[in-house]
Amino acid sequence: MSKSPVKVKAGEVKKEEKKEEPLEEGACPHCRKKHIDLQGDKKKFEFQGKGNKNCNLTCVKIIKKFGIIPEGAGLTSKYPDKGNGYECYYQLADENEERTKLIFRDSLIRGGKKIEVKEAYKYLDDALEHGHPIMVGVDHTLNKTFKETTIKNGKKNVKNIYINDTTTDHYVVIIGRDCDKGKVRYIFWDVGSDDGGKEWYFEKQEDGSLIAPKAHNSKTYTVTQIRRNKREVIKEIKNKKTNEKTNKTIYEIITY
């Protein structure tokens, strides 16, 4: 017996059934992504130390233990204090001029080309799937400043300054990905804590942004930067005048 056709009223458009993509081998049936944990025995964790503000350098030390290195921030900040800070390739958010909230970017101009910010989140997933952690910057306190002390002509001067891109307050290392009842979250190590790499989580929001509702200092962390990874490459350089060949070590951005 043949099935009766679905009746559609005049002026209505028949809705097509959305077919779900087949589940990738090893993927979680709830979040449809592979769960990843790069923590190992946690011996790669580093604590930045009490009173030490070098969270950036501490994250770099951790990632170097995986045979790679995170990129720096060499691009002049566009917002909110133009030219007074340095942002990275994947700059995701900035504090507004009043320093009262975060403004998330939709796109970036890099090398004269427009790229979508969602590319940054894809880079994060791709890196983890290749066994590489990712260093990220976070904002946890709006209008956060640090005291800078300078001495000129024997006179000490103290002033409050913004650091990094003038939005990012701290750096951590994303070391894995899993889910909680289907909600994707990213495991991170907080170098500001001395607990040997306790697991903290960034929860993926509907708009793609990553927020940790609570960290070791009871503050909410919002990811503002995703740093790409680089690998060491030995290249042969030839002197055009003498034809002499020498090896030079350079660092190239990893494209996954």
Secondary structure as UniProt FT lines:
FT   TURN            10..11
FT   TURN            25..26
FT   TURN            29..31
FT   STRAND          36..37
FT   TURN            40..41
FT   TURN            43..44
FT   TURN            50..51
FT   HELIX           55..64
FT   TURN            65..67
FT   STRAND          69..70
FT   STRAND          75..76
FT   TURN            82..83
FT   STRAND          86..87
FT   STRAND          90..91
FT   STRAND          93..95
FT   TURN            97..98
FT   STRAND          102..104
FT   STRAND          107..110
FT   TURN            111..112
FT   STRAND          113..116
FT   HELIX           118..129
FT   TURN            130..131
FT   STRAND          134..139
FT   TURN            142..143
FT   STRAND          146..152
FT   TURN            153..154
FT   STRAND          155..161
FT   TURN            164..165
FT   STRAND          170..180
FT   TURN            181..182
FT   STRAND          183..189
FT   TURN            191..192
FT   STRAND          200..204
FT   TURN            206..207
FT   STRAND          210..212
FT   TURN            216..217
FT   STRAND          221..226
FT   STRAND          229..238
FT   TURN            240..242
FT   STRAND          245..253
//
